[in-house]
Amino acid sequence: MQYRFDFRPYRRHFKRPLQISKGIWDIREGIILRLTDENEKIGFGEIAPLSWFGSETFADAWDFCRELPNKITAETIFSIPAALPACQFGFESALDLALVNNSPSKIKNLNAQITYSGLLPAGEAVLNQWQPLWERGYRTFKWKIGVAPIQQELNIFNQLIQSIPESVKLRLDANGGLSWEETNAWLNVGDRASYIEFIEQPLPINKFAAMLELAGQHSTPIALDESVATIEQLQACYQQGWRGIFVIKPAIAGSSSRLRQFCQQHTIDAVFSSVFETPIGRQAALQLAAELSRRDRAVGFGVNHWFDEDDETSFENLWNRL
């Protein structure tokens, strides 16, 4: 079967810039795809690249879409190279023609199966931002570390834990921005604090052996994130012996079918997470999360409060606004 192929770019401004160890991120760029079959049935997909995280660039994805003919087949989609993981995910999502609407019933069904971790801002802003999310029902939070000097962040952390309820679970995400000494310092804090669920990607991806060693020295779990950005990296880390937590971002991991196959073949402790995609990519990623999550962990999709747009708009309306 052939599908008529259309695509449009998007730019979403964060309400406030997202501060991480690698710098400031203020605009999310991506591409919305639309496939129409011979019976005029429509499927939507999203390419949401994150090049500094390991995917292709927006320019790479845009050039790939421009080079495709206006009619493509499933064979075209399943032959997209591994160097374009965000494209693989976006096109396979669009091929699922059931993904035609962000309906309230689908959202309700997904929310009944999973819980969400809310993303907090870095630095002192966390002290007055956690409570609104708590009041909205969040019980797990992610806080970015490795942004300011460690002593400053430890001071903020100590203030934070004096105000949050004891039942809260905290995830500390360094985005590979810590040194060995800083990682040990945070892991020691975690070993004394049961409410720290895990420390996410403390060291750069070229320090896998060090993270494997540290994971065996502390009771606080380490989660790999940048180290397992794509399916190829996920497989490599598993083969090298990682049996800790894997943070999986479906929108940049690559082929949904290959990701599903890997997770079904291996019993891994996976936390599925967002890359700040639109509702189109979000629904496709959440459906994978609901299907493949094996542990009682919140998914990292509590990010809607970072944007002004209505997350429950229909896919057709979202497309028409581009």
C-alpha positions as CSV (number, residue, x, y, z in Angstrom):
1,M,0.0,0.0,0.0
2,Q,1.1,3.5,-0.7
3,Y,0.6,6.5,1.6
4,R,0.4,10.1,0.7
5,F,3.1,11.9,2.7
6,D,2.9,15.4,4.1
7,F,5.1,17.1,6.8
8,R,5.2,20.4,8.5
9,P,7.8,22.0,11.0
10,Y,6.9,23.3,14.4
11,R,8.5,25.5,17.0
12,R,7.4,25.5,20.7
13,H,8.6,28.0,23.1
14,F,9.2,27.0,26.7
15,K,7.4,29.1,29.3
16,R,10.8,29.6,30.8
17,P,14.1,28.3,29.5
18,L,15.1,24.8,30.6
19,Q,18.4,24.9,32.4
20,I,20.6,21.7,32.2
21,S,24.2,21.0,32.7
22,K,24.8,21.4,29.0
23,G,23.3,24.9,28.8
24,I,20.0,26.6,28.2
25,W,17.1,25.2,26.0
26,D,14.3,27.7,25.2
27,I,12.7,26.4,21.9
28,R,11.7,22.9,21.0
29,E,11.8,22.3,17.2
30,G,10.4,19.3,15.4
31,I,8.4,18.0,12.5
32,I,4.8,16.7,12.3
33,L,4.1,13.9,9.8
34,R,0.9,12.9,8.2
35,L,0.3,9.7,6.2
36,T,-3.0,9.2,4.3
37,D,-3.8,5.7,2.9
38,E,-5.8,4.8,-0.2
39,N,-9.0,4.9,1.8
40,E,-8.3,8.5,3.1
41,K,-7.5,7.1,6.5
42,I,-5.0,9.4,8.3
43,G,-2.1,8.7,10.7
44,F,0.1,11.3,12.4
45,G,3.7,11.0,13.7
46,E,6.3,13.3,15.1
47,I,10.0,13.7,14.6
48,A,11.4,15.4,17.7
49,P,15.2,15.3,17.4
50,L,17.6,15.9,20.3
51,S,21.0,16.1,18.7
52,W,22.9,16.9,21.8
53,F,21.4,13.8,23.3
54,G,22.4,11.5,20.5
55,S,19.8,11.7,17.8
56,E,20.1,13.3,14.4
57,T,19.8,17.1,14.1
58,F,16.6,18.9,13.0
59,A,18.4,19.7,9.7
60,D,19.1,16.1,9.1
61,A,15.5,15.1,9.7
62,W,14.2,18.0,7.6
63,D,16.5,17.1,4.7
64,F,15.4,13.5,4.9
65,C,11.7,14.4,4.7
66,R,12.3,16.8,1.8
67,E,14.1,14.1,-0.2
68,L,11.2,11.6,0.1
69,P,8.5,11.4,-2.7
70,N,5.0,12.5,-1.8
71,K,3.9,8.8,-1.8
72,I,5.8,6.3,0.3
73,T,5.3,2.7,1.4
74,A,5.8,0.8,4.7
75,E,9.0,-0.6,3.1
76,T,10.3,2.9,2.8
77,I,9.6,3.5,6.5
78,F,11.2,0.3,7.8
79,S,14.3,1.0,5.8
80,I,15.1,4.4,7.5
81,P,18.7,4.1,8.7
82,A,19.7,3.9,12.3
83,A,21.5,7.2,12.0
84,L,18.0,8.8,11.9
85,P,16.4,7.4,15.1
86,A,13.9,10.2,15.6
87,C,12.7,9.8,12.0
88,Q,12.3,6.0,12.6
89,F,10.1,6.7,15.6
90,G,8.1,9.4,13.9
91,F,7.4,7.5,10.7
92,E,6.5,4.2,12.4
93,S,4.1,6.2,14.7
94,A,2.4,7.7,11.6
95,L,2.1,4.3,10.1
96,D,-0.1,3.3,13.0
97,L,-3.3,4.8,11.5
98,A,-5.1,4.3,14.8
99,L,-3.1,7.3,16.1
100,V,-5.5,9.8,14.6
101,N,-6.9,11.6,17.6
102,N,-5.8,12.8,21.0
103,S,-9.2,11.8,22.4
104,P,-10.1,12.2,26.1
105,S,-10.9,8.5,26.3
106,K,-7.4,7.5,25.1
107,I,-5.8,10.0,27.6
108,K,-8.0,8.7,30.4
109,N,-7.0,5.1,29.6
110,L,-3.3,5.9,29.5
111,N,-3.5,7.8,32.7
112,A,-5.2,4.9,34.4
113,Q,-2.2,2.7,33.5
114,I,0.7,5.0,34.5
115,T,1.7,7.7,36.9
116,Y,3.9,10.7,36.1
117,S,7.0,12.3,37.3
118,G,6.9,16.1,37.3
119,L,9.9,18.0,36.0
120,L,11.1,20.8,38.4
121,P,13.3,23.7,37.4
122,A,17.0,23.7,38.3
123,G,18.4,25.9,41.0
124,E,16.5,27.8,43.8
125,A,13.3,28.0,41.6
126,V,12.6,24.4,42.7
127,L,11.8,25.6,46.2
128,N,8.6,27.4,45.1
129,Q,7.7,25.2,42.1
130,W,7.3,21.7,43.6
131,Q,4.1,22.6,45.6
132,P,1.9,23.5,42.6
133,L,2.8,20.2,41.0
134,W,2.1,18.3,44.3
135,E,-1.3,19.9,44.4
136,R,-2.0,18.6,40.8
137,G,-1.3,15.1,42.0
138,Y,2.4,14.5,41.3
139,R,4.2,12.4,43.9
140,T,7.5,11.8,42.0
141,F,9.7,14.7,40.9
142,K,12.8,15.2,38.8
143,W,15.3,17.9,39.7
144,K,18.2,18.9,37.4
145,I,21.6,18.9,39.1
146,G,25.1,19.6,37.8
147,V,23.9,23.1,36.8
148,A,25.4,25.1,39.7
149,P,28.4,24.4,42.0
150,I,27.7,21.3,44.0
151,Q,27.8,22.9,47.4
152,Q,25.2,25.4,46.2
153,E,23.0,22.6,44.9
154,L,23.4,20.6,48.1
155,N,22.3,23.6,50.1
156,I,19.2,24.0,47.9
157,F,18.6,20.3,48.2
158,N,18.7,20.5,52.0
159,Q,16.1,23.3,52.0
160,L,13.9,21.3,49.6
161,I,13.8,18.1,51.7
162,Q,12.8,20.1,54.8
163,S,9.6,21.3,53.0
164,I,8.5,18.4,50.8
165,P,6.4,15.5,52.3
166,E,8.3,12.4,53.2
167,S,6.3,10.3,50.7
168,V,7.8,12.2,47.7
169,K,10.2,10.3,45.4
170,L,13.0,12.5,44.0
171,R,15.0,11.8,40.9
172,L,18.2,13.8,40.5
173,D,19.2,14.2,36.9
174,A,22.7,15.4,36.1
175,N,22.7,14.9,32.3
176,G,26.2,13.6,32.5
177,G,27.5,16.8,34.1
178,L,29.1,15.5,37.3
179,S,32.7,14.5,38.1
180,W,33.5,11.3,39.9
181,E,33.9,13.1,43.2
182,E,30.6,15.0,42.8
183,T,28.8,11.7,41.8
184,N,30.1,10.1,45.0
185,A,28.9,13.0,47.1
186,W,25.4,12.8,45.7
187,L,25.3,9.0,46.0
188,N,26.3,9.3,49.6
189,V,23.5,11.8,50.1
190,G,21.1,9.3,48.5
191,D,22.4,6.4,50.6
192,R,21.2,8.4,53.7
193,A,17.9,9.5,52.1
194,S,15.3,6.9,51.2
195,Y,13.3,9.4,49.2
196,I,15.9,9.7,46.4
197,E,14.6,7.2,43.9
198,F,17.7,7.3,41.7
199,I,20.5,9.5,40.3
200,E,20.2,9.9,36.5
201,Q,23.2,9.8,34.2
202,P,25.7,11.4,36.7
203,L,28.8,10.9,34.4
204,P,29.3,11.4,30.6
205,I,28.5,8.5,28.3
206,N,32.2,7.7,27.9
207,K,32.4,6.9,31.6
208,F,30.2,3.7,31.5
209,A,32.7,1.6,33.3
210,A,32.9,4.1,36.1
211,M,29.1,4.2,36.5
212,L,29.0,0.4,36.5
213,E,31.5,0.4,39.3
214,L,29.7,3.1,41.3
215,A,26.4,1.2,41.0
216,G,28.0,-1.6,42.9
217,Q,29.3,0.6,45.7
218,H,26.1,2.4,46.7
219,S,22.6,1.6,47.6
220,T,21.2,4.6,45.7
221,P,20.4,3.4,42.2
222,I,22.0,5.0,39.1
223,A,19.9,5.3,36.0
224,L,21.4,5.5,32.5
225,D,19.9,8.1,30.2
226,E,22.2,9.7,27.6
227,S,24.2,6.4,27.6
228,V,21.1,4.6,26.3
229,A,19.6,7.2,24.0
230,T,19.2,4.9,21.0
231,I,18.3,1.2,20.7
232,E,21.9,0.5,19.6
233,Q,23.2,2.1,22.8
234,L,20.6,0.4,24.9
235,Q,21.6,-3.0,23.5
236,A,25.3,-2.2,24.0
237,C,25.0,-1.2,27.6
238,Y,22.9,-4.3,28.3
239,Q,25.5,-6.6,26.7
240,Q,28.2,-4.9,28.8
241,G,26.4,-5.9,31.9
242,W,24.2,-3.0,32.9
243,R,21.2,-4.3,35.0
244,G,20.3,-1.1,36.7
245,I,17.7,1.4,35.5
246,F,17.4,2.4,31.8
247,V,15.7,5.7,31.0
248,I,14.2,5.3,27.6
249,K,13.1,8.2,25.5
250,P,11.0,6.5,22.7
251,A,10.9,9.6,20.5
252,I,14.7,9.5,19.9
253,A,15.3,5.8,20.6
254,G,14.6,4.7,17.1
255,S,12.3,2.0,15.6
256,S,9.3,1.4,17.9
257,S,9.1,-2.2,16.7
258,R,12.7,-2.9,17.5
259,L,12.3,-1.2,20.9
260,R,9.3,-3.3,21.6
261,Q,11.2,-6.4,20.7
262,F,14.1,-5.6,22.9
263,C,12.0,-4.9,25.9
264,Q,9.9,-8.0,25.4
265,Q,13.1,-10.2,25.2
266,H,14.8,-8.7,28.2
267,T,13.5,-8.0,31.7
268,I,14.9,-4.5,32.2
269,D,14.0,-1.8,34.7
270,A,12.9,0.9,32.3
271,V,11.7,4.4,33.0
272,F,10.1,5.9,29.9
273,S,10.6,9.6,29.4
274,S,9.7,12.6,27.3
275,V,11.8,14.8,25.0
276,F,9.2,17.6,25.2
277,E,7.3,16.3,22.1
278,T,3.9,17.6,21.1
279,P,0.7,15.5,22.0
280,I,1.3,13.5,18.8
281,G,4.7,12.1,19.8
282,R,3.6,12.0,23.4
283,Q,0.7,9.7,22.8
284,A,2.8,7.3,20.7
285,A,5.5,7.2,23.4
286,L,3.0,6.8,26.2
287,Q,1.4,3.8,24.5
288,L,4.8,2.2,24.3
289,A,5.4,3.0,28.0
290,A,2.0,1.5,29.1
291,E,2.7,-1.6,27.1
292,L,6.4,-2.2,28.0
293,S,6.9,-0.8,31.6
294,R,7.5,-3.7,34.0
295,R,8.1,-1.9,37.3
296,D,6.0,0.4,39.4
297,R,7.9,3.6,38.4
298,A,6.4,6.9,37.3
299,V,7.1,7.8,33.6
300,G,9.0,11.0,32.9
301,F,6.2,12.8,31.0
302,G,5.2,15.3,33.6
303,V,6.4,18.2,31.5
304,N,3.2,19.8,30.1
305,H,3.5,22.7,32.6
306,W,6.6,23.9,30.7
307,F,4.4,24.9,27.7
308,D,1.4,27.1,27.3
309,E,-0.4,25.0,24.6
310,D,-3.4,22.8,25.3
311,D,-2.0,19.3,25.5
312,E,-5.4,17.8,24.8
313,T,-6.1,19.4,21.4
314,S,-6.9,17.0,18.5
315,F,-4.1,16.0,16.2
316,E,-6.0,17.4,13.3
317,N,-6.3,20.8,15.0
318,L,-2.6,20.8,15.9
319,W,-1.7,20.0,12.3
320,N,-3.9,22.8,11.0
321,R,-2.3,25.3,13.2
322,L,1.2,24.7,11.8
